[in-house]
Amino acid sequence: MAGNFDPARHHRQSIRLKGHDYAGGGLYFVTLCAHAGATCVSPVPGAPFAPPIREIIAEEWSRCRELRDDVSLGEFVVMPDHFHGLIEIRSGASELGHVIGAFKAAVSRRIRRGDTHVALYAQVAPDTRIWHRNYYEMIVRTPEAAENIRRYIRMNPWKCIQNFGSGLRGMGNPALWNAEKTGVLCSRNGIPALGKIPHAEVYLGGFHSPPEQKILEALLKRRARIIYCPAWGLDNVRAEFIPPLEENRILILEMKDRLGDLAAAEQRNRFVIQNADKLWIPHVTPGGMLDRLLKETSVACKLIS
């Protein structure tokens, strides 16, 4: 986390300093908020900006540097209703307010006129207000503060908890849910050959049994893309999952039953069977819970070896 840095507290109001030379150089952490009327740029309520909108914002942010020799850009992130970015202005002709104003105007023009096939995602009226009139900035004065803010920006997307419907909540990269999912299931007394884990676009599992936990450890080491349904809630993310969350390699789904008992394990196994496109099951104990579930459940997905 970003130490004592609290974006909600620091961004409660503009902290533009009287007498500060904004054209005289400095590193700034800026936040732009989307106007409430601009929610139409998202394909579903509460979802991140539609892909073309995100592309427009990223492209125009990069152009801030291309158009001005005295501007350097750092980390940035596009969230459902706001934008964070680090920007450094060296002593020269540019002033922070002019740079940010031009960036906001360029993004708004392109969204309104439908660049990058925006119309495929949403109809944006010509008079739609995209950004709030103002913006917020914090002057970054020390290397330590800069690193704290960089880490905050990197962690910002995965900390956004999203609703997937039917009471299901998720943290991480929601795009993984739309990929081809290989479900991973293994009975408790199985000994999976970790060197023979089949290739998959995304691995889906509750990873409850000891063999499944070993498989999860191997997948994390391989930097694989994973959808994980753990026996704990989203308010208790363990340290080993922070790197894959920061790198958008994992989606953690919060199950309704989060107890670490067999009933909760059965719920997660049913969820995996029902939502996987393929199943990899290295071992099934005859007469065990997994064996019973596979017989009871109509398995429409493909079993792979």
C-alpha positions in Angstrom: 0.0 0.0 0.0 1.0 3.6 -0.2 2.0 4.1 3.4 0.2 7.1 4.9 -0.9 8.4 1.6 -4.7 8.7 1.6 -6.1 9.7 -1.8 -9.6 10.4 -0.5 -8.1 12.8 2.2 -5.5 14.4 0.0 -7.9 14.9 -2.9 -10.8 16.3 -1.0 -10.1 19.7 -2.5 -7.7 21.3 -4.9 -4.4 22.1 -3.2 -3.0 24.5 -5.8 -0.6 26.7 -3.9 -0.7 30.4 -4.2 2.7 31.6 -5.4 3.8 28.2 -6.7 5.3 28.5 -10.2 3.4 25.7 -12.1 5.5 26.4 -15.2 8.7 26.3 -13.2 9.0 22.6 -13.0 7.8 19.9 -10.6 6.3 16.4 -10.3 2.6 16.3 -9.8 0.0 13.6 -9.0 -3.2 14.6 -10.8 -6.7 13.2 -10.6 -9.5 13.9 -13.0 -13.1 12.8 -12.2 -15.6 11.7 -14.9 -18.9 13.6 -15.0 -21.9 11.7 -13.9 -23.4 12.1 -17.3 -20.5 10.3 -18.8 -21.4 6.9 -17.4 -22.8 6.1 -20.9 -19.2 5.5 -22.0 -19.2 2.2 -20.0 -20.9 -0.9 -21.6 -22.5 -1.8 -18.2 -23.1 0.2 -15.1 -20.1 0.3 -12.8 -17.8 -1.3 -15.3 -14.5 0.2 -16.3 -14.4 2.5 -19.3 -15.2 0.7 -22.5 -12.0 -0.5 -24.4 -12.1 2.3 -27.1 -12.6 4.9 -24.4 -9.6 3.6 -22.5 -7.5 3.6 -25.7 -8.5 7.2 -26.4 -7.5 8.3 -22.8 -4.2 6.4 -23.0 -3.3 7.8 -26.4 -4.1 11.4 -25.5 -2.2 11.1 -22.2 0.9 9.9 -24.2 0.4 12.8 -26.6 1.0 15.2 -23.7 4.6 14.1 -23.8 4.9 13.9 -27.6 3.7 17.5 -28.1 5.9 19.1 -25.4 9.6 18.6 -24.9 9.4 19.7 -21.2 6.8 17.1 -20.1 7.5 13.6 -18.8 4.8 11.1 -17.9 4.8 8.4 -15.2 2.3 5.8 -14.1 -1.4 6.3 -14.9 -4.7 4.4 -14.5 -8.2 4.7 -15.9 -10.9 3.8 -13.4 -14.7 3.6 -13.9 -15.2 7.2 -12.8 -11.7 8.8 -12.5 -8.2 9.0 -13.9 -4.9 9.1 -11.9 -1.6 10.1 -13.4 1.9 11.3 -12.5 3.3 14.1 -14.7 6.6 15.9 -14.5 7.1 19.4 -16.0 10.5 20.7 -16.3 11.2 24.4 -16.4 10.0 25.6 -19.8 7.0 26.9 -21.7 4.4 24.4 -20.4 2.2 25.0 -17.4 0.4 22.2 -15.6 -3.1 23.7 -16.0 -2.6 24.1 -19.8 -1.3 20.6 -20.2 -4.2 19.0 -18.3 -6.8 21.3 -20.0 -5.6 20.3 -23.4 -5.6 16.6 -22.4 -9.2 16.8 -21.1 -10.4 18.7 -24.2 -8.7 16.2 -26.7 -10.3 13.2 -24.9 -13.7 14.8 -24.9 -13.6 15.7 -28.6 -12.6 12.2 -29.7 -15.2 10.5 -27.5 -18.0 12.8 -28.7 -17.2 12.3 -32.4 -17.0 8.6 -32.0 -13.3 7.9 -32.7 -12.1 4.3 -32.3 -15.5 2.8 -32.8 -16.9 4.2 -29.6 -20.4 3.9 -31.2 -20.0 0.1 -30.9 -20.1 0.5 -27.1 -22.3 3.5 -26.4 -24.0 6.4 -28.1 -22.3 9.5 -26.8 -24.3 12.7 -27.4 -22.3 15.7 -28.8 -23.0 17.8 -25.7 -22.1 15.0 -23.2 -19.8 16.3 -20.5 -17.0 13.8 -20.0 -14.9 15.4 -17.2 -15.6 17.5 -14.2 -14.6 21.1 -14.8 -11.8 21.1 -12.2 -9.0 18.7 -11.5 -7.0 17.9 -8.4 -3.2 17.8 -8.1 -0.7 17.2 -5.4 2.9 18.4 -5.6 5.2 15.5 -5.1 8.2 16.7 -3.2 10.3 13.6 -2.3 11.3 10.3 -4.0 9.6 8.4 -1.2 6.3 10.2 -1.8 6.7 9.5 -5.6 7.2 5.8 -5.1 4.2 5.6 -2.7 2.0 7.2 -5.3 3.4 5.0 -8.1 2.5 1.9 -6.0 -1.0 3.4 -5.2 -1.6 3.9 -9.0 -0.5 0.3 -9.8 -2.7 -1.2 -7.1 -5.7 1.0 -7.8 -7.4 -1.1 -10.5 -7.4 -4.5 -8.7 -8.7 -2.9 -5.4 -11.9 -2.0 -7.3 -14.5 -4.7 -6.2 -16.9 -5.4 -9.0 -20.3 -7.1 -8.9 -20.8 -10.0 -11.3 -24.4 -10.6 -10.5 -26.3 -13.1 -8.3 -24.4 -11.8 -5.3 -21.0 -12.7 -6.8 -18.2 -10.2 -6.2 -14.7 -10.1 -7.7 -11.4 -8.3 -7.3 -8.8 -8.3 -10.0 -8.9 -8.5 -13.8 -12.6 -9.0 -14.9 -11.5 -9.7 -18.5 -10.3 -13.1 -17.4 -13.9 -14.2 -17.0 -14.5 -13.9 -20.7 -11.5 -16.1 -21.6 -11.6 -19.9 -22.2 -11.5 -21.3 -18.7 -9.9 -24.7 -17.7 -11.3 -25.9 -14.4 -8.9 -27.5 -12.0 -10.2 -30.2 -9.6 -8.3 -32.9 -7.7 -9.4 -35.2 -4.8 -7.6 -34.9 -1.5 -5.4 -38.0 -1.8 -4.3 -37.3 -5.4 -0.7 -36.5 -6.3 -0.7 -34.3 -9.4 2.3 -34.3 -11.7 3.0 -30.6 -11.5 5.3 -30.8 -14.6 2.4 -32.0 -16.7 -0.2 -29.3 -16.0 -1.8 -28.7 -19.3 -1.6 -25.3 -21.0 -4.7 -23.1 -20.5 -5.7 -19.6 -21.3 -7.1 -19.2 -17.8 -7.2 -21.7 -14.9 -10.4 -21.7 -12.7 -10.5 -23.3 -9.3 -11.3 -23.2 -5.6 -7.9 -24.8 -5.0 -9.3 -26.2 -1.7 -7.7 -29.7 -1.4 -3.9 -30.0 -0.6 -3.2 -31.3 -4.2 -5.1 -28.3 -5.6 -3.1 -25.9 -3.4 0.1 -27.4 -4.8 -1.2 -26.8 -8.3 -2.1 -23.2 -7.4 1.4 -22.6 -6.1 2.9 -24.0 -9.3 0.6 -21.8 -11.4 1.5 -18.7 -9.5 5.2 -19.5 -10.0 4.5 -19.8 -13.7 2.8 -16.5 -13.8 -0.3 -18.1 -15.2 -3.6 -16.4 -15.5 -6.0 -17.6 -12.8 -9.6 -17.2 -11.6 -9.5 -18.2 -7.9 -12.5 -18.9 -5.7 -11.0 -19.1 -2.2 -12.4 -19.9 1.2 -11.9 -16.3 2.4 -13.4 -12.9 1.5 -12.1 -10.0 -0.5 -11.3 -8.1 2.7 -8.6 -10.6 3.5 -6.3 -10.7 0.4 -3.1 -12.6 1.2 0.3 -11.1 0.4 1.2 -13.8 -2.2 -1.7 -12.6 -4.4 -0.7 -9.0 -4.5 1.9 -9.3 -7.3 -0.5 -11.2 -9.7 -3.3 -8.7 -8.8 -1.0 -5.8 -9.7 0.0 -7.5 -13.0 -3.7 -8.2 -13.9 -3.0 -12.0 -13.9 -5.7 -13.0 -11.5 -9.4 -12.6 -10.7 -10.4 -13.5 -7.1 -14.1 -14.3 -6.8 -15.8 -14.2 -3.4 -18.0 -17.3 -2.8 -21.2 -17.0 -0.7 -20.0 -19.8 1.6 -16.5 -18.8 2.8 -16.0 -21.4 5.5 -13.1 -23.8 5.0 -15.2 -26.9 5.4 -16.3 -29.7 3.0 -19.7 -28.0 2.3 -17.9 -24.9 1.2 -15.5 -27.0 -0.9 -18.4 -28.7 -2.5 -20.0 -25.3 -3.4 -16.7 -24.2 -5.0 -16.3 -27.5 -6.9 -19.9 -27.1 -8.3 -19.1 -23.6 -9.4 -16.0 -24.7 -11.2 -17.8 -27.6 -13.0 -20.6 -25.3 -14.0 -18.5 -22.4 -15.3 -15.4 -24.1 -16.9 -15.1 -24.6 -20.6 -12.7 -27.6 -20.0 -11.9 -29.6 -16.9 -8.5 -31.0 -15.9 -8.9 -33.6 -13.1 -5.6 -35.3 -12.4 -7.2 -37.6 -9.7 -10.7 -38.6 -8.6 -11.1 -40.8 -5.5 -13.8 -43.4 -6.2 -16.8 -42.8 -4.0 -15.5 -39.4 -2.8 -17.1 -36.0 -2.9 -15.6 -35.1 -6.3 -16.6 -38.4 -7.8 -20.2 -37.9 -6.6 -20.3 -34.3 -7.9 -19.1 -35.3 -11.4 -21.8 -38.0 -11.5 -24.5 -35.7 -10.3 -23.6 -32.7 -12.4 -24.2 -32.6 -16.1 -20.7 -32.0 -17.3 -21.0 -30.3 -20.7 -17.4 -29.2 -20.8 -14.5 -31.2 -22.2 -12.3 -33.3 -20.0 -8.6 -33.1 -20.7 -5.7 -35.2 -19.6 
